[in-house]
Each structure stands twice: as structure tokens, then as C-alpha cells.
């Protein structure tokens, strides 16, 4: 029996390879996801181990956020000397770090900034944990005086600077523009993962980032020989003042690496979601392929039964074929996954996350999961066809009836309807109920509805096929009628084939509706609330120096300038978002809906609380709140309660001086500008651009440009999703090709008879092409319908988060349906060509 199964498998290599291709793509995404994230994790582990000392001393709230500025809490320089004399300490070194310092290349373009930070730091020769030297010189020397800088090797190469040349640098510190002589090029242990390093002399670093004060962001204490990190930490902790903590280098590195990997964990989730989509779509292809093969081999399988094979042996023979397909697909998918990981690494390199210095990590877990996923999905998909094969009675050897009976539709419809209803309930619960991890509820609901619709698609698709058939009969006559009847001959097969395409189109349509709604909401909010003529913002999402704002005030034609800052504060132990505004120019920011009080009356000691927070916590005007940031606590009087708007959506609104009194850095997130009456908008815009010409980290935009910038970010996300979902569509196309090709074999005698009575080759190709188009349009129609429903539900669930305008891109959805028709034409080419080449006499005499 095993030998017969192997021969049967080899006789159908092409069709089974097409089934394996679906597994290959799904497993490739699983393997690629794990390989890339393991490589990413190894890279950050290496970097973090190079950026901590044996013991790290820092403010209690001094954890560094790589996406913004480090905490403004600092340590006095005198503490370095005190800690150096700690028993068990070999030395202590103070570190100054700024995460908004970027090198400008010779071509005037910013180096990095789109993800990994631009780091400005002081030079010390202190070792990292366990004696590791984090930086080594590749050329030149370390900076010794003001006006000198050392760059990392990658940044110097990309910027085009050589030792001895002047380097242009922009910073979020008190000096937005820095010019320094390049005196050395450094190499970091483990690479920089795309971050750029600018190393200054300690005195200059104080001037640039600490306002000239003898302070540090943190201090490394190096252990003397024979002293453990834990012992040194305990000894250091005994000498620290209140508000300062000591942690071991190992724990600091582990926590920092864990935080980064958690922040980047969406990459794994994102890729695994698409791997799941590919595997679900692929399982439809496998089920269809094996179902058709079992039907076509009914006489062969019955002969096995007549010769003494048991039902279990026949079913096992089909599962053996599925195992071979799954194993080959998994192995090839694992190899392709490595290629995908290399591609992802290259793609992220274009955004600044450079992992080229880290070799790919292929862990045993990746290999095991890839093989198990591929085999399990294949075997589960082939189980029902195998079970059906075992039920073929020996008497069937005397006939050849491959058409599936309609009697099984009742159970299918009941299961499909149940899944659809349960999925809809889960979807509604995740979207509108207060449940833990709503994303899982939504994902499970969408999966349930899609699988349910796939099961009942033969029933739901009847009106669609009938409508298309009506057009076919009037346009193509008898050929169109035969195409319709062929599509209706086996509704379960047609439905399963169309369902594979339906899944891809559903997700694409859902994202199209969500994207259109997001862009429409942005346009509506900007048109309603954007009253300024221009907005100035960071090109890399990092706040810029307040000195830039002061420079813009002097540009000719500028009437008002309003700075806008974001931060976070703690109130009674609860973290809340905070925004700093200029009360004197609050009208430039936009119309702020108020429940009580006025924003223009904010003082350095007053605060406005959002209506939501005030209601939840019982806060009223006149109450005093203790606001804490970075270890600094100050009392603020509640003078106003504001309602939510697009720009002023923070929990707490403070004046700029009030936010600065809490230690918030003097860096602005946005600056809103109005021009003087009678001045030329174009001329003022050009003058603003000129003022910022040497600061590529900062850009100025008018209302239309600002809206386009926001829309472009959504478009980039959609393009990436469309590209990945395109793989599901490719699998669906293979499914249509597979179904038609197997259908041609199944109908060989019928095709021969049609050719014998006068059907031309062109008409035969047209018939198969029309049949393919019916399948594709059925999948696209069901997919668009579900996608619109899911997209509308998603939009309504996010209405309170700013996506409050529903927009359905009907032209784009119509394009998807038209594209599906084109897919049907392309999918029918090979089966049609093969059918047209059949010899009429041999076809007529086929058993």
C-alpha cells in the first residue's frame, strides 16, 4: 500500500507541488518571523551589554526612553568622586547622553533618525560591565577639547566625512546647530543597530546637553577584582541620596533589552498574522486538491478495497501523500523563511535599523515550529478527504462517479451558520465590550465569520453565480451557459476555491475601508481645528530645541508663534499624559472646547484637566493636584476642565513654564504659526523654509502639506499590508488553477465529446475562462461584502480615538472586484491551453 501511495504521489507531482506551495509561503513567514526577531534580540542583547557598567547609578525615574529624551533628572558631578571611593569599586565614570543628536551628511541629508536614535554623548575611558570596552577606535583619536567629535564608523561612512573635516550636527539640546572637527572614528561592540553616535569631550557635552552644569545622566561604577556586581551594588546603594538608585549591569542590560524587544514585538505579531492568513488560505487549497484527487481516484481506491485493503489503510495512503507534501513544503518554507528574514533585515536597514553586522540566528525552536506547523496544517486539511477516501466501497470499482452529492450540504450549512454567528458575537464583544485583550476577541471573531462564510459559500454564492450566469447566457450563448453550469455542478468545490480568494479580498477590503476612514477623519479634524497657517514639526518624530522656536518668531511676516509640548506626569500614583501650551497664543493652536474655565488663563501654577479624567476621579475647579515628573513634585491648582479635541487630547494641560517647573526638557513637539495680515502665504512659507534650511530634522508645512503628511503615513502602512496580503491572493490564484486543471482531467471525456460535436478550441478556452471568472468574482464579491462590514465595525470601535468619519472607498473596492476578474482570466490560461490540446479520440475513449 505504501508503494502504491508513493507511485500515486509521483504521478501527480505538479498538482501536489502547487498545494505544497501554499504551505511553503505560510511556513516561510513563520520561520522568517522567528529568525528575524531572534537576530534582532541577539543584536540588542549585545548592544545593551555594551552600554551598562558593573553597577549603574541613576535617578529613580531615570530610565531612558529611546523614542524621546532621557529623563531630565540628573546626578551631581560630586557624586562621581564619592562613588569612586566605595569599597570594592575600581573607579566611577559619569555619562551624559542625549537621544536627539543627529549628523547631517555632506549632501545636507540627515543620517538616520527614522527609528534608531541619534545619540550624543561624552567620552570616558571607563569600561562597561565585566571589563568590556564598548567603543574602540578604528582611526584617529578620542576628543580632547571643545569643537572635536568622534563618529561611529557607519555614520561617518554614510555622511561622507573624513578625519580632519568639519562635521555638521543638529541637536535637541540648547544648541540646535553644532559644528565640530572629526578627530576619530569609533566601532561599537555588537554594532549600533542603526543608531548614530556623536562622541564629545565631557566639557562640551555639558555645554550642549546639560546647560553647562556639572551634572550627569547616570554613573557607571566599575567593580574591583574579586567584587561581584551584587556586592558592589549594595555598597554603592548605601552611599546614595534619596531619589537615586543603584542596579547591577546585568539587570539593567536585561531590562533595557527586554523593553526594546517588547516595543518591537509588533514585528513578530505582524508577520505571524500574515503567516496565519497564508496557512488558512493554503489549507483551503489542500482540502480542495485532495478532495478532487480522491473523487477522481474513486475507482482506484475501490479496487484497493476490493483487493483487501481496509478503510484505515486507504485513508492512511492519502495521509501519507499529505505528509510528504507537508514535509517538503515545510523544509522548503524553512529555507525561504531565512531568505525572507534577510529581506526584512534589508528592508529595516533602509529605515535605519541596521542589523548587517549581526549574523542571522536560526534556533532549534524555529526549525521545530516550522516543521510542526507545516505538517499539522497539511494533515488537518487532508484529514477529511482521507476519511472520505476510506469510505469508498469496493462496489465503486464498477463505476466512476466523482461528483459530490448535495446531501452533505445540510450539516455544512449548520456548522457554517453557527461559526458565523459565534464569530459575529466574538467580534462585537471585542469591539464594543470592556473585555481583557480585545484584540484576541476581534481576531477570533473575524476568523469565525470568515470560516463560517467559507462553509456556507456554496449556498450564499448561488445568487452571485446565477446573476453572472444571466450575463453569460446573453453575451456568450451556449458557451456561457455551459460555463455557468460547470460552476454550479459542484457548488462545494466552487465555494471552497472561491473562499481562498475571499479571505484575501476580505482583509484587503477591510484595511481599505479603515484606511479611507482614517484619512477622512484626519482631513476633517485638520479642516475643523487647524487654524494656524503653518505647523513646524520634527521630521523624525523627536522634539526639537526650543531655540528653533525663538528663531522662527523673528522671521519676517510671522504674527504669532505657539509652541506645543508633550510629556507625562504622575498624579496620585497614576500616570497621565500632559501637554504644555503657551496661554498667550492658545488661539493659534485651535478652538479648544471647554467644560469650564479658559486655557488663556493658565498660569505657571495652574492646570486644566480633561473632562474624562475629572469625571472619573471627581476633580473639580479649584482643587489642588500634586503633579510629579522625574522625581519633581509640585502643587497645581485646577483652573479649567477641557473637553477632548484632536490636538488637546491630553489628560492635563499646563503652561510652558508650569511644565518646565517639573523638569520637562525645553524641547517642542509642534510649533503653530500664523502670518501677518496682508503678507504672502507663499513668501512667508519660503522664509520659514530658509530659516530651517540647515536643520533637516525640522520641517515646516502648510495645512494641505500637513494633511498630506498624515495621509502618507497611513498609505505606507496600507501598501505594506497590501503587499503581504498579495501572497494570500497568489495562493488563491494557485487554487483556481489547481481546481480548473483537475476539473479538466475529471471532464476529459466530456470535453472530447464537446469537441467532437463542434466546440472549437477557442470556445473551449472561453468556457474555462468564464468558469474561472465566475469563481474569482464569487470570492471577490463575498470578500468585499465581508471586508466592508469588518471595516465599518472597526471604524465605529475607534470613533472615540479619532477615527470618527466613515469612508467607504467604492472605486477602490470596485477595482478589487475588477482585478479579481483579471485573476480569473490569468488563472484559466494554463488549464484552458491544456484542455485545448487534448486529442479528441483519446479524450472520448477515456474511462
N, C-alpha and C positions, 0 to 999 in steps of 0.2 A: 504493500500500500504506500509505503514511503517512497519507493522508486517511482510508482505511478504519479504520485503528487509532484515529485521533482520534475518529471517529464512534462506534466501539465503546466507547471510553472514556467519551464523553459520555452514552452510553446507559445506563451503569452507574455514574453519579456517586455515588449513595448508598452502594452497597456498597464502592466503591473508597475513599470518604471514611472509612468505618469501618476499612478497612485502614490508610489514612494516619494515622488517629488513634493507632494503636499506635506508629507512627514519631514522631508529634508528641510523645507523652509521653516516649519514650526520649531523643530529641534535646533536649527541654526540660530534662531532668535533666543531660545533658552540658553544655549551654550554661549552665544556671543554676549548675552547679558551678564552671565556669571564670570566669564573671562575678563570682560572689561571692568566690572566692578571689583573683582579681586585684584586686578592690576592697579586700579585706582586706589584701593585700600592699602596695598603694599607701598605705593608711592607716597601716600600721605603718612603712613606709619614711619617711613624713613625720614621724611621731612620733619615730622613732629619730634622725633628723637634727636634731631639735629638742632632744634630750636628751644630746648629747655636745658637748664643746668641741673646739677645734682639735687639742689633744692631751689625752688622758685619762690621768691618773696614778692607779694603783690597786694594791692588793696583788696579787701574782701569782695568788693563789687568790681574788681578789675579784670574780669575775664575779657579777652579780646574778641571782638566780633569782626570776622574777616570781611563782612559785607559793608562795614561802616567804619567809624573811628573807634580806636581803643577808648576805654573809659578815661574821662578827664581827671579822675582821681590819680594822684601821683605820690611818689615817695621822696622824702628829702634826701639830698646828696649825703648829708652827715650819717645817714643810716648805713651807707656802704662801708664806711670805716668801722662802725660799731660791729657790724656783722662779720667783717673780716677777722676780728679778734675772737670770734666764738670758738670754744673748744671743739676740736675736730674739723675746723674749717681751714682749708689751704689758702683761700682767697675769696673775695666778693667783687662782683662787677655790676655796675648799673647799666641798664639798657633803655634807650629811647627809641620808640617805634611809632611811625606814622603810616597809616594804611591808605593815604590819598596822595602819594607822591609818584608821578609818572614821568618817564623820559620821553622827550619829543625828538623824533628822528631828524636826520638831516633834510628829509623831504617835507618836514613840517607835520608829519602824522604822529599820532600818539602810539606808543609802544604798549600793547596790552590794554588792560582796563576793562575788557568785556568779559568779566568773570573773575579770574585771579586778580589779586590786588597789586597795586604799585606800592612797594614798601620803601620808606625812607628810614634809615637807622643810623645810630652811631657805631663807630668801630671800637671794639675791645678785643684783646687777645685772650680773653677768658675762655676756657674750654666749655663745651656742652657736657651733658651728663655722661658719666663714665669715661671722661677724658677725651671724648670725641671732639675733633676740631670741625665745627660746622662749615667754616669757609676756609678755602685755601687759595693762594694767589696763583693765577695762571700766567700773569705777566705784570710788570710794573711793581708798584709798592702800595702800601696802605696810606690813607690820607693822614697828614700830619698837621695841617693848618686850614684855616678858613679859605674857601674858594677851591677846594680839592674834593674829588669824588672818585669812588670806585664803583663800577657797574658789574653785574653778573655777566657771564660770557654770552649768554643768549641775547640779552638785552643790548649789549654793545654791538653784537653782530647785526641784529635786526635794525638798529638805529644807524649803523654805518659809522660809528665813532672809533677812532684810533687813539692810542695813548698820546697825550700831549694836546689833544684838541679840546675846544670848549664844548661842554655838554649843556643843552637846554633842558630844563626840568620844570614841571609845573607841580604845584603842591596845594593841599587844602590847609596848610599852615598859615601863619601870619604873613608870609611872603609867598604870594601865588606864583611868582616867576623867580627861578633860580638859575644862575649861570655859574658853572664850576669847571675846572680843568680836570680831565680824565687822567688819573695818575696810576690806575691799576685795573686789572680785570680779574674777577674772582670766580671760583667754581664752588657750588654748594653741594655738600654731601647728599646724594639722593636726588639732586635736581631741584628745581623750583616749582615744577608743575605749572609753568606759565607765568608765575609771579615775577615781577621785575624788582631788582634790588638796587638801591642807591645808598651807598655807604659813605657817611660824612665823618669828619673829625667831631669828637664829642662836643667841643665848644660851639661849633657851627650848628650841630644838631640841636643844642639847647636854644640857640637863637631862632632856628627855623620852626621848631615844633613845641618848645616849652616856654616861649616868650622870654627867653634869656635867663630863666630861673634855674637854679642848681637843683633840679628835680629829675626823677626817672620814672618810667612806666613800670618797671619791675627790676628786681635784682637777682642775679644768679649767685648762689653760694656754692663753691666747689669743695667737695669733701677731701680731707687729707687721707693718705693711705691708711687702710685699716678701719675707716669710719664708714658705716653704711648710710644710705640715704635716709632711712628712718631715724637713725640715731642723730644725724645732723639736723634733720627737720625738727626734732623735739628740742634740741639745744637752741636752735635759731628761734623757734616759737616762743621760748621763754624770754627773749630779749625784745620782742616786737611790741609796739604800742597798739592801742585799741584800733580796730578797723583795718588791721593788716594781718595777713595770713601767710603761712609757710606750707608748701606742698612739695612732695617728692617729685623729682623729674619724671619718674616712670608714670606716676598717677596723672601728672599734668599732661604728658605726651599722650597717654591713653585717652584721657577725657577730650583733649583737643581733636585728636584723630577721629574719635567716635562722633563728636559733634559735626565735624566736616562730612563724614560719611553719611550721617543721618540727614544732613542738609542736601546731600547729593543722592540720597537713596531713591529719589523720584526717578532717576535714570533707570535703575533696575526695575522698578514697578512699571514704568512706561514701556520698556522693551518687553517685559514679560506679559503685559496685557496684549500686545500685538502678537506675541508668540502664541498666546491662548487663542486669539482670533484665528490665526493661521491653522492651528491644530483643530479647532472646531470646524472650520470650513473644510479642512482636509479630511476630517472624519466622514463628512457627507460624501466626498468623492470616493473614499474607500468603501463605504457602505454600498454606494451605487454600483461601483465596479464589481465587487464580489457578488452582489445580488444578481447582476446581469450575467456574470460568468456562471453562477450556479444555475440560473434558469437555462442558459444555453447548453450546459453540460448535464441537463437532467437525464438524458438517455445514458450518457456515460456513467453518471453516478448510480443510476438504476441498475446498470449492468454489474457494477461493483457489488451492489446489494444482492443481485441475483446469483452472483458467484460466491456469496458467503460473507461479504463484509458486513459488519454490524453498523448500526446507525452511528455509534460513537466513533468508529474508525473513519467513516465518511466525513463526519464533522471535523475530526482531527486532521484529516488531509487538507481541508480548507484552512483550518487554523495554522497548519504548518506553512502553507503558502503565505498567509498573513504574517507569520513570524519572520520568514525570510525577508519579506518586503519591509517589515518594521525594522529589522536588524540592519539591513543595508541602508535604509533611509536614515536611521539614527546615526550610523557611522559616518555617512557622507555629510549629514547635517552637523555633526560634531566638527568635522573639518571645515565646513562652510562657516560655522559659528566663529572659529578662530579668525577667518577672513573678515567676517562682519565686525568682530572686535577690533581688528586692525583698522577697518574703515571708520568705526566710531571714534577710535583714538585719533585718527587723522582729522575727522570732522570737528571734534572738540578742540583739536590743535588750532584750527582756523579761528576759533572763538577765544583763544588764549590759553586754554587748559592743555599745556604741552606735556605729554607723557612719553615723548620719544626716547627719553633716557631710561625708561623702565621697561624691561622685557615683559612680554605677556605671561600671565600666570594661569596655567591650566591645572587646576587642582583635581584630585581624585573625585571630589564631590561633583564637579562639573561633568566629568565623564560619566559617573554613575547616574546622575539625574537625567542627563541627555538620553542615555540608553534606555533607562526605565520609562521615561516619558514617551519616547518614540514607540517602544514595544507595547506599552499599556494602551496607548491611544489606538494603535493599529489593531490589537487583539480585541479591544472593546468594540471598535467599529465593525470588525469582521465576525463578531460573535453571532449576531442574528442571521446573517447569510449562512454561516457554518451550521447553525442549528437547523435552519431550513433545509440545507443540503442533506443532513442526516435523516430528514423525514421523507425523502424521496422514496416511494415504494418500488419494489422490484418490478411490478407490472408496468411502471412507467417506461421500462426499456422497450416496450412495444409501441410507444407513441412518442411524439416530440411536441410537447405543449409548454412553451416558455412564457406564455402570457400570464401575468399575475392576476388572480381573481379579485373581484371587488369585495368579496365577503369580509376581508380583513379591515375594511375602512372604518367600521363602527368603533372598534376598540381604539384605532389610531386617532379618530376624531375625539373620543372621550378623553384620552390621555393628553392630546394636544390642547384641547379646550381647558382642561384642568391646569396644565402648565401655564397657559396664557393668563388665566385668572389669578393663579398664585403669584406669577411674575408681576402682574399689574399691582397686586396688593403689596408685594415687597417694594416695588418701585415707588408707589405712593407713600409707603411708610418711611422709606429712606429720604424722600424729598421733602415731606411735609410734617413728619412726626419728630419729636425730640427723642432720638434713639442713639445709643453709642455706635460709633463707627458707621455713620450713614452711608459712606461710600460703598461699603460691602453690601448693604441692603439694596442700593441703587444698582450696583453691578449684578447682583444676583437676580434682581427683578428684570433687568434688561435681558439677561441670559435666559431666564424663564420664558419671557414673552417671545423672544426670537426662536427658541427651540419649539415652543408651543405652536407658533405660526408656521414653522417648518413642517411640523407634523400634519397640520390641517391645511397646508398649502394646496394639496390636490383638490380639496373641496372649495377653498377660498379662491383658487385660481381658475375655476370653471368659467365664471363670468368674464374674466380677462381673456382667456383663450377664445371664448365664444365671440367676444367683441372683435378681437383681432381676426378671427376666422371669417367673420362677416365681411371685413375689408378684403381679406384674401380672396374670397369667392367672387367678389365683384371686380377685383383687379386682375387676378391671375386664373380665374376659371377653375378647371378641373385640377390643375396643379395646386392651386391654393386650397381647394377642398381636401385633397389628399394630405397636404401639409398639416392642416388643422386636425384631421382625423388621426394622423400619426402622433401628434402631440397629445391627443385625448385617449389614444389607445391604451396607454399605461399611465394613468394620472399620478400614481405614486412615484414612478421613475421620473416623470417630468417635474413633479413637485420637489423631489429630492435634489435634482440637478439645478433647478431654479433657486432653491433655498440657499445653496452655496453662494450664489451671486447676491441673493437677498441680504445676507449677513453683511457683506462688504458695503453694499449700497446703503443699508440702514445706518451704519456707523458714519459713513461719509456724509449722508444727508443730515444726520443729527448734528454733526460738527458744523455743517454749512449753515444750518438754522441758528445754532448757538453763536457762531462767528458773526453772522449778519446782525443778530440781535445785540451782540456786544458792541459792534461798530456803530450801530444805530443809537445805542444808549450813550456812547461816547460823544457822538455828534450832537445829540440832544442836550446833554449836560453842558458841553462846551458852549453851544449856542445860547443856552439859558444863563449860565453862570460866568462865562468868560467875558469880563467887561474890559480887561486890560487890552492894550494894543499889541503888546509883546510879552512873551514869557521867556525867561532865561533859566536854563537848567543844565545839569551835568550830562555830558554825552555818555558817561559810563555808569550813571546811577549812584555816584558818590558825591556827597555835599562838597561844595567848593568854598574857598576862603571868603569871608565877609568883606575883605579888602576889595574884591572884584565888584561887589555891590556898591561900595562907596565910589569906585571909579566910574560906574555907569551913571551915577547921579549927575556927573559933570558933562555928560555928552550933550551936545547942542540939540535942542528940540525936545528934550526929556522933561516932562512936567512932574510926575510922581514916580517914586520907586518904592515898592513894598516887598520886603524880604519875608520868606516863609520857611520855617524850620520844623523838622520832625525830631522827636525824641521819645523817651519812655520814662514814666515816673511810677513810684510805688505810693499808694495811699492806703493806709491801714493794712499793709501787707499784701495788697492786691496790685498787680501790675496793670497799668493803663497807658494808652497812647497819649502823647502830648504834642501840641503844635505851638510854636512861637510865632506871633504875628506882630506887626507894627500897628498899634491902635490908631495912630495919626493918619495912616494911609490904608485903613481897612477897606475903604470903598473901592480901592484898586483891585483887591482880591476878588470881590464879587459880593452879591447880595446874600448876606448871611441871615437865614430865618432864625428868629429868636423867640423863645418862650417867655423870657423876661430879661430885663436889663439890656445894656448896649455894649458891643465889643469896643467901640471907640472910647469907652470909659475905663478900660482895663488899665491898671497901674502895676508897677513892679511887685506889688504885694497882693494882687487880687487875681482871681481865676474864674473862667467860665466853664461850667460843667455841662456835658451833653445831657439832653433830656432823658435819654435811656438810662444812663448811669444814675442821674439824680432820682429818677423814679424808682429804680431798683434798690437804691441804698438810702432813700429817704433824705436826700440832701436838698436843702432849701437855700435861697439867697440870704446872705448874712452869716452863714455858718463858716467856721474856720476849719480848714483842712491842713493836715500835715503832709506835705509833698516831699518825697525822698528820691534822690537820684545820685548814684555813685557814692553813697555814704554821707551825702549832704542832705540835711532835713531843714525845711523852713516852713513857717506857717503862711497860708494864703487865705484871704477872705473871698468867699463865693459872691461875686458881684453880678453874675449873669448866668442864665441857662440857655444854651443854644440847641437848636434842632439840627438834625443831620443834613448835610449838603455834600456835594461831590468833593469839594476842596476841604471844607471844615468838618471833617467827619471824626476827628479825634475825641477821646473821652474828656480831655482837658485842654483849654486854650489859655495861653499865658502871653503876656507881653514879652518882647525880646529880652529886655533887661531882667524880667522875672525868671525866664528860662536860664539866662546866663548866671543868675544868682545861685542856681542849683548846680553850677559847674558844667552846664552844657557847652560844648565847643562852639566857637563863633564861626560856624560854617552854615551856609544857606543851602536848602534843597531846591527852592524856586525863588525867582525874583520876578515880580509882575511890574510892568512899566506902562505908563500912559504918556502920550506925546502932547505937546502944547498945541492949543487950537491954532489952526491955520498953517501948521507945518506939514510937509510932505511925508506921508507914511513911508514911501519908498526911500526917501533920503535919510530919515531918522533910522530906518532899518539898516541901511548901508553904514551909517556912522556907528551904530551899535556893533555891527559885524567887524568894523575896523578896530574898535576898541578891544575886541576879543580875538583879534587875528592871531596873536601869539599865545593864545590859551585854547588849544584844541580840545581841552577837557570840558569847556563850557560853550554852549550854543545859544543862539537867540532865534526865536521863531514867532511868526505872527499867528493869528488864530487858526487860519487854514493849515499852516505848516505844523502847528502843534497837534491839530486833529489828525492830520495825515501820519504823523509820527506814532500816535497812539494806535491808529488803524494798522499801520505796517507791522507793529509787534504782533497783533492778532493774526495778520496774514502769514507771517513767518511760522507761527505755530500751526496754522491750518495747512500750509504747504507741507510741513514735515509730517503731519498726520495723514494727509492725502497720499504722500509718497509711501508711507508704511502700509496704509490700508490698500494701496495698489497691489501689494503682494497677495492679499486675500482675493482680489479681483483676478489676478493671474491664476490662482488655484481654481477659481470658479470657471475661468475660461478652459482650463485643462479638463474640468469636469464635464463641460458641454462637449468638448472634443471627444472625450472618452465615451460619453453616452452615445453620441452620434456614430462613432466608429464601431462600437459594439452593436448598435442598432442596425447598422448596415450589414454586419455579419449575420445577425439574427434574421434579417429580412432578405437574405441573399436570393432565395428562390422567388420571393415576391418581386424583387427588383428585376430579376431575369424575366419574369412574366410581363411586367410592365414594359420593359424594353422590347419584348417580343411582339407586343400588341401596338407598338408605335411610339412609345415615350422616348424622346430624344435624349441624348446625353445632357444637353443644355437644360432641358426641362427637369431631368433628374437632379442635376445640381441645384436648380432653382427650388425644387421641392424640399431638399435637405436644408438649403439655406433659409427658406421660410420657416421650416420647423425649428431650426436653431434660433432664429429671431424671436419666435414665439416664446421659447424657453427663457431667452435673455430678457425680453420685455416683461415676462411674468415676474422674474426675480427683481428687476428694476422697479416695477410698479409696486410690488409688495414692500420692497426696501425703502422706497421714497415715502410711502404711506407711514411705515413704522418710524422712519427717521424724523419725519415732520412731527409726529406725536411725541417722540422722545425729546426732540429739540425744544418743543413748546413746554413740555414738563420741566426740562432743565432750566429754561429761561425763567419760568414762573418761580421756581425754587430759589433762584438767585436774584429775584426782583429787589429784595431788601439790601442786597450787596452791590447795587448799582446797575445791574443788567435789567432795567425796568422797561425797556422797549422791545416788543416782539416784532421781529422782522423775518419773514419767510422769503428767501431768495428764489422765487419761482423760476426765473430764467435759468439760474444755475441748476436747479433741480430738473428742469426740462432738458438741459444739456446732459445731465447724468443719464436720463432715460434714452436720449438720442445716442449717447455713447454706448449704452448697453446694446442698442440695435446694431451698432457697428461691431461690437464684440461678437454678437451672434453671427454676423456675416463672416468675420475672420475665423471664428471657431468652426464654421461649416466648410471651410475651404478644403482641408485635407480629407475629411470623410467624404465630401462630395466628389473630389478628384478620384479617390479610391473606388467609390461606387460606380463612377462613370467608366472606369477601366475594366469592370468585370466582364468576362466572356459570357455572352448571352446563353449559349448552350450549356456551359458548365453551371451557370447560375440556376437555370431551370431544373437541372437534374440534381441539384444539391439536396441532400437529405436534411 
